[in-house]
Amino acid sequence: MIVATTNDLAGYRIVRHLGLVRGITVRSRSVIGNFVGGLQSFFGGQIGAFVHLAETARQEAFDNMCEHARQGGANAVVAMRYDANEITDGITEVLAYGTAVWVEPVGSS
């Protein structure tokens, strides 16, 4: 699966637009994660516990989006974006979305 934040792909042409695809996940911090994150924030700098949580949530949303695109017959997603919202304290929704397309290399018939 080719995924790009651009509206086109160098070396490929879009031959079919298949529509909007999305992947969503909702994640919460654990009590231990909150404790460790709180300690790390006390000393300043990068908060590793929260970075891990954010990366895991984004990857999960991305994987879900790619699966949604595959199910719709796509081999690529263009104009891909992320969005995130806090649903309530400590619970965050992460959304990955874009346009599912079928692409072919330039020069192929």
C-alpha positions as CSV (number, residue, x, y, z in Angstrom):
1,M,0.0,0.0,0.0
2,I,1.4,3.4,-1.1
3,V,0.4,6.2,1.3
4,A,1.2,9.8,0.7
5,T,0.3,13.2,2.2
6,T,0.4,14.7,-1.3
7,N,-2.5,14.7,-3.8
8,D,-0.6,12.7,-6.4
9,L,2.3,10.2,-6.6
10,A,5.4,10.9,-8.6
11,G,5.8,8.1,-11.2
12,Y,2.2,7.0,-10.9
13,R,-1.1,8.1,-12.3
14,I,-4.4,7.8,-10.5
15,V,-6.8,5.7,-12.6
16,R,-9.6,5.3,-10.1
17,H,-10.8,7.3,-7.1
18,L,-12.4,5.0,-4.6
19,G,-13.4,7.5,-1.9
20,L,-12.6,8.5,1.6
21,V,-11.0,5.9,3.9
22,R,-10.3,6.2,7.6
23,G,-8.9,4.4,10.5
24,I,-9.7,5.3,14.1
25,T,-8.5,4.3,17.5
26,V,-9.3,5.4,21.0
27,R,-6.6,5.0,23.6
28,S,-6.2,5.8,27.2
29,R,-3.2,6.2,29.5
30,S,-2.8,3.7,32.2
31,V,-2.4,4.7,35.9
32,I,1.2,3.6,35.7
33,G,1.7,5.6,32.5
34,N,0.2,8.7,34.1
35,F,2.5,8.3,37.1
36,V,5.6,7.8,35.0
37,G,4.6,10.7,32.7
38,G,4.0,12.9,35.7
39,L,7.4,12.1,37.1
40,Q,9.0,12.8,33.7
41,S,7.2,16.1,33.3
42,F,8.5,17.1,36.8
43,F,12.1,16.9,35.5
44,G,11.3,18.4,32.0
45,G,12.2,17.2,28.6
46,Q,10.6,14.5,26.4
47,I,8.0,12.4,28.2
48,G,8.8,8.9,26.8
49,A,5.6,7.3,28.2
50,F,3.4,9.7,26.4
51,V,5.5,9.6,23.2
52,H,5.1,5.8,23.1
53,L,1.3,6.1,23.6
54,A,1.0,8.7,20.8
55,E,3.1,6.6,18.4
56,T,1.1,3.5,19.2
57,A,-2.2,5.2,18.6
58,R,-1.0,6.8,15.3
59,Q,0.3,3.5,14.0
60,E,-3.0,1.7,15.0
61,A,-5.1,4.4,13.2
62,F,-2.8,4.2,10.2
63,D,-3.0,0.4,9.9
64,N,-6.8,0.6,10.3
65,M,-7.0,3.2,7.5
66,C,-4.8,1.0,5.2
67,E,-7.0,-2.0,5.8
68,H,-10.1,0.0,5.0
69,A,-8.5,1.1,1.8
70,R,-7.6,-2.5,0.9
71,Q,-11.1,-3.6,1.6
72,G,-12.3,-1.0,-0.9
73,G,-10.0,-2.2,-3.6
74,A,-7.3,0.5,-3.3
75,N,-3.6,0.1,-3.8
76,A,-2.8,3.6,-2.5
77,V,-4.0,6.4,-0.3
78,V,-3.4,10.1,-1.2
79,A,-3.9,13.3,0.8
80,M,-3.5,11.3,4.0
81,R,-3.8,13.2,7.3
82,Y,-4.0,12.6,11.1
83,D,-6.4,14.2,13.5
84,A,-6.6,13.7,17.3
85,N,-9.1,14.8,19.9
86,E,-9.3,14.3,23.6
87,I,-12.6,12.6,24.4
88,T,-12.2,13.0,28.1
89,D,-9.3,13.4,30.5
90,G,-6.7,10.8,29.5
91,I,-8.7,9.3,26.6
92,T,-7.8,10.3,23.1
93,E,-9.2,9.5,19.7
94,V,-6.7,9.4,16.8
95,L,-8.0,9.4,13.2
96,A,-6.0,8.7,10.1
97,Y,-7.8,9.5,6.8
98,G,-7.3,10.1,3.1
99,T,-8.5,9.3,-0.3
100,A,-8.3,5.7,-1.5
101,V,-7.2,5.3,-5.1
102,W,-6.0,2.8,-7.6
103,V,-2.7,3.9,-9.2
104,E,-0.6,2.5,-12.0
105,P,3.0,3.3,-12.9
106,V,3.4,6.0,-15.6
107,G,4.0,4.3,-18.9
108,S,2.0,1.2,-18.2
109,S,-1.2,0.4,-20.1
